[in-house]
Amino acid sequence: MSSFFLGRRAFITQSGILLSGTAVALLAGQEALAKPANKAAESDVAILNAALGAEHEAVAAYQVGAESGLLQKPVLDLAVKFQGHHKAHIDLLAGVVKKLGGDPVNAKAKYTFPVETLKVQADVLRFAGGLEKGAVSAYVGAIGKFNDRGLAQAAATILGDEAMHWAILRNAIGEDPVPAAFVG
């Protein structure tokens, strides 16, 4: 992992985010005191698995973009960096799902992306931007549904990363990087 990424422990101690004891233990890679086996935990696992599925899709989409031959060097480097962020999200989310007693969803064997519409670099960036915007909206919707509020706060940090990706991609194609005062 590059120095760009903070370790899980560093993230917890340096972020200033107040997380529940369970969320801190889960995100730090430590065993929680007890594995919750109730409906609330099942609900949280379902939300986490939905996010995990979207993160797998993002990794696959950035791979398509990287292999398209349409991205110039600095943009390709940025796409690979963003793909790395999504891989880090996958590792974190899958770990939390396991610690809650669930089975993390795996990536699909094949994704259907509109590759026939990707003709130039801007097309790839618009496609990736659309996925990032969708991820932002999905995290916004999911945060309020978590039973463990610490998990909601942790998911909000991923939402922030997705929003930065979306803004940077919009800016790269000459669009207003922050088109509105609210994201949804």
C-alpha positions in Angstrom: 0.0 0.0 0.0 1.4 3.4 -0.9 2.1 6.1 1.5 -0.9 7.9 0.1 -3.1 5.7 2.1 -3.3 5.9 5.9 -3.3 2.7 7.7 -6.5 1.7 9.5 -5.1 2.6 12.9 -3.7 5.9 11.7 -7.0 6.7 10.1 -8.8 6.1 13.4 -6.4 8.0 15.5 -5.7 10.9 13.2 -9.1 11.5 11.6 -10.8 13.0 14.6 -13.9 11.0 13.9 -15.7 9.6 16.9 -16.7 6.1 16.3 -18.5 3.6 18.5 -16.3 1.0 20.3 -17.5 -1.7 18.0 -16.8 0.3 14.9 -13.3 1.2 16.1 -12.6 -2.4 16.8 -13.9 -3.5 13.4 -12.0 -0.8 11.5 -8.8 -1.3 13.4 -8.9 -5.0 12.5 -9.4 -6.2 16.0 -12.0 -8.7 17.1 -15.1 -7.1 18.6 -16.0 -8.2 22.0 -19.0 -10.2 20.7 -20.2 -10.9 17.2 -23.7 -9.5 16.9 -26.1 -12.0 15.6 -29.3 -10.0 15.6 -31.5 -8.3 13.0 -29.7 -5.0 13.4 -26.3 -6.6 12.5 -27.9 -8.5 9.6 -29.3 -5.2 8.3 -25.9 -3.5 8.6 -24.3 -6.4 6.8 -26.8 -6.1 4.0 -26.0 -2.4 3.6 -22.2 -3.0 3.8 -22.6 -5.8 1.1 -24.5 -3.5 -1.2 -21.6 -0.9 -0.8 -19.1 -3.7 -1.3 -20.8 -4.8 -4.5 -20.6 -1.2 -5.9 -16.9 -1.0 -4.9 -16.2 -4.2 -6.8 -18.0 -2.7 -9.8 -15.9 0.5 -9.5 -12.6 -1.5 -9.5 -13.8 -3.3 -12.7 -14.8 -0.1 -14.4 -11.5 1.6 -13.7 -9.8 -1.5 -15.1 -11.8 -1.1 -18.3 -10.7 2.5 -18.4 -7.1 1.7 -17.7 -7.0 -0.9 -20.4 -8.9 1.1 -23.0 -5.8 2.8 -24.4 -7.8 6.1 -24.3 -6.3 7.6 -21.2 -3.2 9.8 -21.4 -0.5 9.2 -18.8 -1.4 11.7 -16.1 -5.1 10.7 -16.3 -4.2 7.0 -16.4 -2.2 7.5 -13.2 -5.2 9.2 -11.6 -7.6 6.4 -12.7 -5.2 3.8 -11.2 -5.0 5.8 -8.0 -8.8 6.0 -7.8 -9.0 2.2 -8.5 -6.6 1.7 -5.5 -9.0 3.7 -3.3 -11.8 1.4 -4.3 -9.7 -1.6 -3.5 -9.0 -0.2 -0.1 -12.7 0.4 0.4 -13.3 -3.3 -0.6 -10.7 -4.5 2.0 -12.3 -2.5 4.7 -15.9 -3.3 3.9 -15.2 -7.0 3.5 -13.4 -7.1 6.8 -16.2 -5.4 8.6 -18.8 -7.8 7.0 -16.8 -10.8 8.2 -16.4 -9.4 11.7 -20.1 -8.9 11.9 -20.6 -12.5 11.1 -21.6 -12.1 7.4 -20.2 -13.3 4.1 -18.8 -10.5 2.0 -20.1 -10.4 -1.6 -17.6 -11.2 -4.3 -17.0 -9.4 -7.5 -19.1 -10.5 -10.4 -17.5 -12.7 -13.0 -18.4 -10.2 -15.6 -19.8 -6.6 -15.6 -21.6 -5.0 -18.5 -20.2 -1.6 -19.2 -21.0 0.6 -22.2 -17.5 0.1 -23.8 -18.9 0.8 -27.3 -19.5 4.4 -26.3 -16.0 5.0 -25.0 -14.3 6.6 -28.0 -12.0 9.2 -26.4 -10.6 10.0 -23.0 -13.5 12.4 -22.1 -15.9 9.5 -22.6 -14.1 7.3 -20.1 -13.9 10.2 -17.6 -17.7 10.9 -18.0 -18.4 7.2 -17.5 -16.2 7.0 -14.4 -17.7 10.2 -13.1 -21.2 8.9 -13.5 -20.3 5.8 -11.4 -18.7 8.0 -8.8 -21.8 10.2 -8.6 -23.9 7.1 -8.2 -21.6 5.9 -5.4 -22.0 9.3 -3.6 -25.8 9.1 -3.9 -25.8 5.5 -2.7 -23.6 6.2 0.4 -25.8 9.3 1.2 -28.9 7.0 1.1 -27.2 4.2 3.1 -25.7 6.2 6.0 -29.1 6.9 7.6 -30.0 3.2 7.5 -27.1 1.9 9.6 -28.0 0.6 13.0 -24.5 1.1 14.3 -23.9 4.8 14.0 -20.2 4.3 14.1 -20.5 2.3 10.9 -22.5 5.2 9.4 -19.7 7.6 10.3 -17.1 5.3 8.8 -19.2 5.0 5.6 -19.4 8.8 5.5 -15.6 8.9 5.1 -15.9 6.7 2.1 -18.6 9.0 0.7 -16.2 11.9 1.0 -13.6 10.0 -1.1 -16.2 9.2 -3.7 -17.3 12.8 -3.8 -13.7 13.9 -4.4 -13.3 11.4 -7.2 -16.5 12.7 -8.8 -15.4 16.4 -8.5 -11.9 15.7 -9.9 -13.3 13.7 -12.9 -15.8 16.5 -13.7 -13.0 19.1 -13.5 -10.8 16.9 -15.8 -13.4 17.1 -18.6 -14.0 20.8 -18.1 -17.2 20.6 -16.2 -18.0 22.4 -13.0 -16.5 20.2 -10.3 -19.0 21.2 -7.7 -22.3 21.8 -9.6 -24.5 22.2 -6.6 -24.5 23.0 -2.9 -25.9 19.6 -2.0 -25.1 16.1 -3.2 -27.8 13.5 -3.4 
